[in-house]
Amino acid sequence: MFKKLLVVFAVLSAAVFLIACGGGDDDDDSSSGSGTGGGAVEVKMVDIAFEPKTLTGRVGQAITLNLTNAGAQPHTFTIAGLADSQRVEPGQSKSINFTPTQAGTLTFICTVHGQAAMSGTMTVN
């Protein structure tokens, strides 16, 4: 039974990857990142900003973020109740994984600087 589920998951993952990578426009939108398509999303934490500051994901699909602190102060990447990188010191990197369970707009923040100073959004479909 487990092997059948694993095969189904692999086929579905491959289909999602092919759909996400095929066609589409060639616009370069450096202000957003996607947590779908099978690859990790690079997120930089600089001074009091996330780059990109908007992300997308899908309900039930695992997301991997590769976080890099390119700023001079420690930062976190936190979505309340879903993801928390803990402190990432200046010059350090960390990867986190999480799976959104509901559609909607999620706010991610740096708990060191607070939501008003350092935040972004993730749209989950």
C-alpha positions, 0 to 999 in steps of 0.5 A: 500500500505504501509503495502504491501511495509513493508511486502516485505521489511521485507521478502527481509531483512530476505532473505539477512540476511539468505544468508549473515549468511549461509555457507561461510568460517570460516576465522577470518579476523579482518581487515575488517567488513561488513555493510550487514547481518542485524547487526551493525558493531563495529568500534574502533577509536584508536590513529590514526587508525580505526579498522577495516580499511576496510568495505563492504556494499551494494547499497541501504542497510542501514548500522549501525556502532557502533563507540567507541573512544578507543583513547586519542583524539577526532575522527570522522567517516566521508564519504563525503556527506554520513555519519558524526558522528561528534566528538566522545570524548575519551571513548565515543561511538556513533551509526550512520546509512547511506545508500550507493546509488552507488557502488564503493570504499568510503573513510572514514576519521577522520576529526580531523586527516585528510585523510593522518593520519587516513582513511579507505575504504568501498567497496559498491557492 
